[in-house]
Amino acid sequence: MAGGKELTDRFLIALFKRGKAEFLPVTYLKGEGDKVLAKGQSDKLPQILSELTEKGILEEVNGEYKLIKDPFA
């Protein structure tokens, strides 16, 4: 059941804060996003993950991501 929210940097950072592990796989992020995002929004996930990694906000290791710094804190 998808809601009407858009995928934003802030939403993605919140998912990392809620996550139960240091590194989170894309499948977890997509699954959690699909629960509340508007249809098709989670398709933007790879692009946003890449942008946040380039900015030094996330770290990627073997296809899993870790929040390094919270730009909204």
Phi and psi restraints in degrees (range 20) as a CNS / XPLOR table:
assign (resid 1 and name C) (resid 2 and name N)
       (resid 2 and name CA) (resid 2 and name C) 1.0 -95.0 20.0 2
assign (resid 2 and name N) (resid 2 and name CA)
       (resid 2 and name C) (resid 3 and name N) 1.0 145.1 20.0 2
assign (resid 2 and name C) (resid 3 and name N)
       (resid 3 and name CA) (resid 3 and name C) 1.0 -93.6 20.0 2
assign (resid 3 and name N) (resid 3 and name CA)
       (resid 3 and name C) (resid 4 and name N) 1.0 -153.0 20.0 2
assign (resid 3 and name C) (resid 4 and name N)
       (resid 4 and name CA) (resid 4 and name C) 1.0 -119.7 20.0 2
assign (resid 4 and name N) (resid 4 and name CA)
       (resid 4 and name C) (resid 5 and name N) 1.0 19.6 20.0 2
assign (resid 4 and name C) (resid 5 and name N)
       (resid 5 and name CA) (resid 5 and name C) 1.0 -81.6 20.0 2
assign (resid 5 and name N) (resid 5 and name CA)
       (resid 5 and name C) (resid 6 and name N) 1.0 154.0 20.0 2
assign (resid 5 and name C) (resid 6 and name N)
       (resid 6 and name CA) (resid 6 and name C) 1.0 -97.3 20.0 2
assign (resid 6 and name N) (resid 6 and name CA)
       (resid 6 and name C) (resid 7 and name N) 1.0 150.8 20.0 2
assign (resid 6 and name C) (resid 7 and name N)
       (resid 7 and name CA) (resid 7 and name C) 1.0 -77.8 20.0 2
assign (resid 7 and name N) (resid 7 and name CA)
       (resid 7 and name C) (resid 8 and name N) 1.0 119.4 20.0 2
assign (resid 7 and name C) (resid 8 and name N)
       (resid 8 and name CA) (resid 8 and name C) 1.0 -127.1 20.0 2
assign (resid 8 and name N) (resid 8 and name CA)
       (resid 8 and name C) (resid 9 and name N) 1.0 166.3 20.0 2
assign (resid 8 and name C) (resid 9 and name N)
       (resid 9 and name CA) (resid 9 and name C) 1.0 -56.7 20.0 2
assign (resid 9 and name N) (resid 9 and name CA)
       (resid 9 and name C) (resid 10 and name N) 1.0 -44.1 20.0 2
assign (resid 9 and name C) (resid 10 and name N)
       (resid 10 and name CA) (resid 10 and name C) 1.0 -61.8 20.0 2
assign (resid 10 and name N) (resid 10 and name CA)
       (resid 10 and name C) (resid 11 and name N) 1.0 -42.4 20.0 2
assign (resid 10 and name C) (resid 11 and name N)
       (resid 11 and name CA) (resid 11 and name C) 1.0 -63.1 20.0 2
assign (resid 11 and name N) (resid 11 and name CA)
       (resid 11 and name C) (resid 12 and name N) 1.0 -43.5 20.0 2
assign (resid 11 and name C) (resid 12 and name N)
       (resid 12 and name CA) (resid 12 and name C) 1.0 -65.1 20.0 2
assign (resid 12 and name N) (resid 12 and name CA)
       (resid 12 and name C) (resid 13 and name N) 1.0 -41.6 20.0 2
assign (resid 12 and name C) (resid 13 and name N)
       (resid 13 and name CA) (resid 13 and name C) 1.0 -62.0 20.0 2
assign (resid 13 and name N) (resid 13 and name CA)
       (resid 13 and name C) (resid 14 and name N) 1.0 -39.4 20.0 2
assign (resid 13 and name C) (resid 14 and name N)
       (resid 14 and name CA) (resid 14 and name C) 1.0 -62.1 20.0 2
assign (resid 14 and name N) (resid 14 and name CA)
       (resid 14 and name C) (resid 15 and name N) 1.0 -37.6 20.0 2
assign (resid 14 and name C) (resid 15 and name N)
       (resid 15 and name CA) (resid 15 and name C) 1.0 -62.1 20.0 2
assign (resid 15 and name N) (resid 15 and name CA)
       (resid 15 and name C) (resid 16 and name N) 1.0 -40.1 20.0 2
assign (resid 15 and name C) (resid 16 and name N)
       (resid 16 and name CA) (resid 16 and name C) 1.0 -65.3 20.0 2
assign (resid 16 and name N) (resid 16 and name CA)
       (resid 16 and name C) (resid 17 and name N) 1.0 -39.4 20.0 2
assign (resid 16 and name C) (resid 17 and name N)
       (resid 17 and name CA) (resid 17 and name C) 1.0 -65.8 20.0 2
assign (resid 17 and name N) (resid 17 and name CA)
       (resid 17 and name C) (resid 18 and name N) 1.0 -32.3 20.0 2
assign (resid 17 and name C) (resid 18 and name N)
       (resid 18 and name CA) (resid 18 and name C) 1.0 -81.1 20.0 2
assign (resid 18 and name N) (resid 18 and name CA)
       (resid 18 and name C) (resid 19 and name N) 1.0 -20.5 20.0 2
assign (resid 18 and name C) (resid 19 and name N)
       (resid 19 and name CA) (resid 19 and name C) 1.0 -59.1 20.0 2
assign (resid 19 and name N) (resid 19 and name CA)
       (resid 19 and name C) (resid 20 and name N) 1.0 151.5 20.0 2
assign (resid 19 and name C) (resid 20 and name N)
       (resid 20 and name CA) (resid 20 and name C) 1.0 -93.7 20.0 2
assign (resid 20 and name N) (resid 20 and name CA)
       (resid 20 and name C) (resid 21 and name N) 1.0 -3.1 20.0 2
assign (resid 20 and name C) (resid 21 and name N)
       (resid 21 and name CA) (resid 21 and name C) 1.0 -131.9 20.0 2
assign (resid 21 and name N) (resid 21 and name CA)
       (resid 21 and name C) (resid 22 and name N) 1.0 161.4 20.0 2
assign (resid 21 and name C) (resid 22 and name N)
       (resid 22 and name CA) (resid 22 and name C) 1.0 -65.2 20.0 2
assign (resid 22 and name N) (resid 22 and name CA)
       (resid 22 and name C) (resid 23 and name N) 1.0 -46.0 20.0 2
assign (resid 22 and name C) (resid 23 and name N)
       (resid 23 and name CA) (resid 23 and name C) 1.0 -107.7 20.0 2
assign (resid 23 and name N) (resid 23 and name CA)
       (resid 23 and name C) (resid 24 and name N) 1.0 133.5 20.0 2
assign (resid 23 and name C) (resid 24 and name N)
       (resid 24 and name CA) (resid 24 and name C) 1.0 -115.7 20.0 2
assign (resid 24 and name N) (resid 24 and name CA)
       (resid 24 and name C) (resid 25 and name N) 1.0 132.8 20.0 2
assign (resid 24 and name C) (resid 25 and name N)
       (resid 25 and name CA) (resid 25 and name C) 1.0 -76.3 20.0 2
assign (resid 25 and name N) (resid 25 and name CA)
       (resid 25 and name C) (resid 26 and name N) 1.0 155.6 20.0 2
assign (resid 25 and name C) (resid 26 and name N)
       (resid 26 and name CA) (resid 26 and name C) 1.0 -58.4 20.0 2
assign (resid 26 and name N) (resid 26 and name CA)
       (resid 26 and name C) (resid 27 and name N) 1.0 -35.1 20.0 2
assign (resid 26 and name C) (resid 27 and name N)
       (resid 27 and name CA) (resid 27 and name C) 1.0 -62.1 20.0 2
assign (resid 27 and name N) (resid 27 and name CA)
       (resid 27 and name C) (resid 28 and name N) 1.0 -37.8 20.0 2
assign (resid 27 and name C) (resid 28 and name N)
       (resid 28 and name CA) (resid 28 and name C) 1.0 -65.6 20.0 2
assign (resid 28 and name N) (resid 28 and name CA)
       (resid 28 and name C) (resid 29 and name N) 1.0 -48.4 20.0 2
assign (resid 28 and name C) (resid 29 and name N)
       (resid 29 and name CA) (resid 29 and name C) 1.0 -61.6 20.0 2
assign (resid 29 and name N) (resid 29 and name CA)
       (resid 29 and name C) (resid 30 and name N) 1.0 -42.2 20.0 2
assign (resid 29 and name C) (resid 30 and name N)
       (resid 30 and name CA) (resid 30 and name C) 1.0 -66.0 20.0 2
assign (resid 30 and name N) (resid 30 and name CA)
       (resid 30 and name C) (resid 31 and name N) 1.0 -44.1 20.0 2
assign (resid 30 and name C) (resid 31 and name N)
       (resid 31 and name CA) (resid 31 and name C) 1.0 -61.8 20.0 2
assign (resid 31 and name N) (resid 31 and name CA)
       (resid 31 and name C) (resid 32 and name N) 1.0 -44.2 20.0 2
assign (resid 31 and name C) (resid 32 and name N)
       (resid 32 and name CA) (resid 32 and name C) 1.0 -67.3 20.0 2
assign (resid 32 and name N) (resid 32 and name CA)
       (resid 32 and name C) (resid 33 and name N) 1.0 -39.8 20.0 2
assign (resid 32 and name C) (resid 33 and name N)
       (resid 33 and name CA) (resid 33 and name C) 1.0 -65.4 20.0 2
assign (resid 33 and name N) (resid 33 and name CA)
       (resid 33 and name C) (resid 34 and name N) 1.0 -39.4 20.0 2
assign (resid 33 and name C) (resid 34 and name N)
       (resid 34 and name CA) (resid 34 and name C) 1.0 -62.4 20.0 2
assign (resid 34 and name N) (resid 34 and name CA)
       (resid 34 and name C) (resid 35 and name N) 1.0 -23.1 20.0 2
assign (resid 34 and name C) (resid 35 and name N)
       (resid 35 and name CA) (resid 35 and name C) 1.0 -68.8 20.0 2
assign (resid 35 and name N) (resid 35 and name CA)
       (resid 35 and name C) (resid 36 and name N) 1.0 -29.4 20.0 2
assign (resid 35 and name C) (resid 36 and name N)
       (resid 36 and name CA) (resid 36 and name C) 1.0 -128.2 20.0 2
assign (resid 36 and name N) (resid 36 and name CA)
       (resid 36 and name C) (resid 37 and name N) 1.0 -14.3 20.0 2
assign (resid 36 and name C) (resid 37 and name N)
       (resid 37 and name CA) (resid 37 and name C) 1.0 -84.5 20.0 2
assign (resid 37 and name N) (resid 37 and name CA)
       (resid 37 and name C) (resid 38 and name N) 1.0 155.7 20.0 2
assign (resid 37 and name C) (resid 38 and name N)
       (resid 38 and name CA) (resid 38 and name C) 1.0 -62.9 20.0 2
assign (resid 38 and name N) (resid 38 and name CA)
       (resid 38 and name C) (resid 39 and name N) 1.0 152.5 20.0 2
assign (resid 38 and name C) (resid 39 and name N)
       (resid 39 and name CA) (resid 39 and name C) 1.0 -55.8 20.0 2
assign (resid 39 and name N) (resid 39 and name CA)
       (resid 39 and name C) (resid 40 and name N) 1.0 132.8 20.0 2
assign (resid 39 and name C) (resid 40 and name N)
       (resid 40 and name CA) (resid 40 and name C) 1.0 89.0 20.0 2
assign (resid 40 and name N) (resid 40 and name CA)
       (resid 40 and name C) (resid 41 and name N) 1.0 -13.2 20.0 2
assign (resid 40 and name C) (resid 41 and name N)
       (resid 41 and name CA) (resid 41 and name C) 1.0 -66.4 20.0 2
assign (resid 41 and name N) (resid 41 and name CA)
       (resid 41 and name C) (resid 42 and name N) 1.0 -36.5 20.0 2
assign (resid 41 and name C) (resid 42 and name N)
       (resid 42 and name CA) (resid 42 and name C) 1.0 -69.0 20.0 2
assign (resid 42 and name N) (resid 42 and name CA)
       (resid 42 and name C) (resid 43 and name N) 1.0 -12.0 20.0 2
assign (resid 42 and name C) (resid 43 and name N)
       (resid 43 and name CA) (resid 43 and name C) 1.0 -66.9 20.0 2
assign (resid 43 and name N) (resid 43 and name CA)
       (resid 43 and name C) (resid 44 and name N) 1.0 -20.6 20.0 2
assign (resid 43 and name C) (resid 44 and name N)
       (resid 44 and name CA) (resid 44 and name C) 1.0 -81.6 20.0 2
assign (resid 44 and name N) (resid 44 and name CA)
       (resid 44 and name C) (resid 45 and name N) 1.0 -7.9 20.0 2
assign (resid 44 and name C) (resid 45 and name N)
       (resid 45 and name CA) (resid 45 and name C) 1.0 -54.4 20.0 2
assign (resid 45 and name N) (resid 45 and name CA)
       (resid 45 and name C) (resid 46 and name N) 1.0 -50.1 20.0 2
assign (resid 45 and name C) (resid 46 and name N)
       (resid 46 and name CA) (resid 46 and name C) 1.0 -58.1 20.0 2
assign (resid 46 and name N) (resid 46 and name CA)
       (resid 46 and name C) (resid 47 and name N) 1.0 -39.8 20.0 2
assign (resid 46 and name C) (resid 47 and name N)
       (resid 47 and name CA) (resid 47 and name C) 1.0 -65.4 20.0 2
assign (resid 47 and name N) (resid 47 and name CA)
       (resid 47 and name C) (resid 48 and name N) 1.0 -46.1 20.0 2
assign (resid 47 and name C) (resid 48 and name N)
       (resid 48 and name CA) (resid 48 and name C) 1.0 -67.8 20.0 2
assign (resid 48 and name N) (resid 48 and name CA)
       (resid 48 and name C) (resid 49 and name N) 1.0 -40.2 20.0 2
assign (resid 48 and name C) (resid 49 and name N)
       (resid 49 and name CA) (resid 49 and name C) 1.0 -59.8 20.0 2
assign (resid 49 and name N) (resid 49 and name CA)
       (resid 49 and name C) (resid 50 and name N) 1.0 -42.7 20.0 2
assign (resid 49 and name C) (resid 50 and name N)
       (resid 50 and name CA) (resid 50 and name C) 1.0 -62.9 20.0 2
assign (resid 50 and name N) (resid 50 and name CA)
       (resid 50 and name C) (resid 51 and name N) 1.0 -44.8 20.0 2
assign (resid 50 and name C) (resid 51 and name N)
       (resid 51 and name CA) (resid 51 and name C) 1.0 -62.7 20.0 2
assign (resid 51 and name N) (resid 51 and name CA)
       (resid 51 and name C) (resid 52 and name N) 1.0 -44.3 20.0 2
assign (resid 51 and name C) (resid 52 and name N)
       (resid 52 and name CA) (resid 52 and name C) 1.0 -68.9 20.0 2
assign (resid 52 and name N) (resid 52 and name CA)
       (resid 52 and name C) (resid 53 and name N) 1.0 -30.9 20.0 2
assign (resid 52 and name C) (resid 53 and name N)
       (resid 53 and name CA) (resid 53 and name C) 1.0 -69.0 20.0 2
assign (resid 53 and name N) (resid 53 and name CA)
       (resid 53 and name C) (resid 54 and name N) 1.0 -42.5 20.0 2
assign (resid 53 and name C) (resid 54 and name N)
       (resid 54 and name CA) (resid 54 and name C) 1.0 -62.4 20.0 2
assign (resid 54 and name N) (resid 54 and name CA)
       (resid 54 and name C) (resid 55 and name N) 1.0 -33.7 20.0 2
assign (resid 54 and name C) (resid 55 and name N)
       (resid 55 and name CA) (resid 55 and name C) 1.0 -79.3 20.0 2
assign (resid 55 and name N) (resid 55 and name CA)
       (resid 55 and name C) (resid 56 and name N) 1.0 -6.3 20.0 2
assign (resid 55 and name C) (resid 56 and name N)
       (resid 56 and name CA) (resid 56 and name C) 1.0 82.4 20.0 2
assign (resid 56 and name N) (resid 56 and name CA)
       (resid 56 and name C) (resid 57 and name N) 1.0 15.3 20.0 2
assign (resid 56 and name C) (resid 57 and name N)
       (resid 57 and name CA) (resid 57 and name C) 1.0 -85.5 20.0 2
assign (resid 57 and name N) (resid 57 and name CA)
       (resid 57 and name C) (resid 58 and name N) 1.0 -36.0 20.0 2
assign (resid 57 and name C) (resid 58 and name N)
       (resid 58 and name CA) (resid 58 and name C) 1.0 -118.6 20.0 2
assign (resid 58 and name N) (resid 58 and name CA)
       (resid 58 and name C) (resid 59 and name N) 1.0 157.8 20.0 2
assign (resid 58 and name C) (resid 59 and name N)
       (resid 59 and name CA) (resid 59 and name C) 1.0 -121.1 20.0 2
assign (resid 59 and name N) (resid 59 and name CA)
       (resid 59 and name C) (resid 60 and name N) 1.0 136.1 20.0 2
assign (resid 59 and name C) (resid 60 and name N)
       (resid 60 and name CA) (resid 60 and name C) 1.0 -111.8 20.0 2
assign (resid 60 and name N) (resid 60 and name CA)
       (resid 60 and name C) (resid 61 and name N) 1.0 128.6 20.0 2
assign (resid 60 and name C) (resid 61 and name N)
       (resid 61 and name CA) (resid 61 and name C) 1.0 -137.5 20.0 2
assign (resid 61 and name N) (resid 61 and name CA)
       (resid 61 and name C) (resid 62 and name N) 1.0 118.0 20.0 2
assign (resid 61 and name C) (resid 62 and name N)
       (resid 62 and name CA) (resid 62 and name C) 1.0 52.7 20.0 2
assign (resid 62 and name N) (resid 62 and name CA)
       (resid 62 and name C) (resid 63 and name N) 1.0 41.4 20.0 2
assign (resid 62 and name C) (resid 63 and name N)
       (resid 63 and name CA) (resid 63 and name C) 1.0 79.4 20.0 2
assign (resid 63 and name N) (resid 63 and name CA)
       (resid 63 and name C) (resid 64 and name N) 1.0 5.3 20.0 2
assign (resid 63 and name C) (resid 64 and name N)
       (resid 64 and name CA) (resid 64 and name C) 1.0 -115.5 20.0 2
assign (resid 64 and name N) (resid 64 and name CA)
       (resid 64 and name C) (resid 65 and name N) 1.0 152.9 20.0 2
assign (resid 64 and name C) (resid 65 and name N)
       (resid 65 and name CA) (resid 65 and name C) 1.0 -121.3 20.0 2
assign (resid 65 and name N) (resid 65 and name CA)
       (resid 65 and name C) (resid 66 and name N) 1.0 147.4 20.0 2
assign (resid 65 and name C) (resid 66 and name N)
       (resid 66 and name CA) (resid 66 and name C) 1.0 -128.7 20.0 2
assign (resid 66 and name N) (resid 66 and name CA)
       (resid 66 and name C) (resid 67 and name N) 1.0 137.8 20.0 2
assign (resid 66 and name C) (resid 67 and name N)
       (resid 67 and name CA) (resid 67 and name C) 1.0 -78.1 20.0 2
assign (resid 67 and name N) (resid 67 and name CA)
       (resid 67 and name C) (resid 68 and name N) 1.0 119.8 20.0 2
assign (resid 67 and name C) (resid 68 and name N)
       (resid 68 and name CA) (resid 68 and name C) 1.0 -92.2 20.0 2
assign (resid 68 and name N) (resid 68 and name CA)
       (resid 68 and name C) (resid 69 and name N) 1.0 -46.5 20.0 2
assign (resid 68 and name C) (resid 69 and name N)
       (resid 69 and name CA) (resid 69 and name C) 1.0 -144.8 20.0 2
assign (resid 69 and name N) (resid 69 and name CA)
       (resid 69 and name C) (resid 70 and name N) 1.0 142.9 20.0 2
assign (resid 69 and name C) (resid 70 and name N)
       (resid 70 and name CA) (resid 70 and name C) 1.0 -94.0 20.0 2
assign (resid 70 and name N) (resid 70 and name CA)
       (resid 70 and name C) (resid 71 and name N) 1.0 109.7 20.0 2
assign (resid 70 and name C) (resid 71 and name N)
       (resid 71 and name CA) (resid 71 and name C) 1.0 -71.5 20.0 2
assign (resid 71 and name N) (resid 71 and name CA)
       (resid 71 and name C) (resid 72 and name N) 1.0 -9.3 20.0 2
assign (resid 71 and name C) (resid 72 and name N)
       (resid 72 and name CA) (resid 72 and name C) 1.0 -104.0 20.0 2
assign (resid 72 and name N) (resid 72 and name CA)
       (resid 72 and name C) (resid 73 and name N) 1.0 0.9 20.0 2
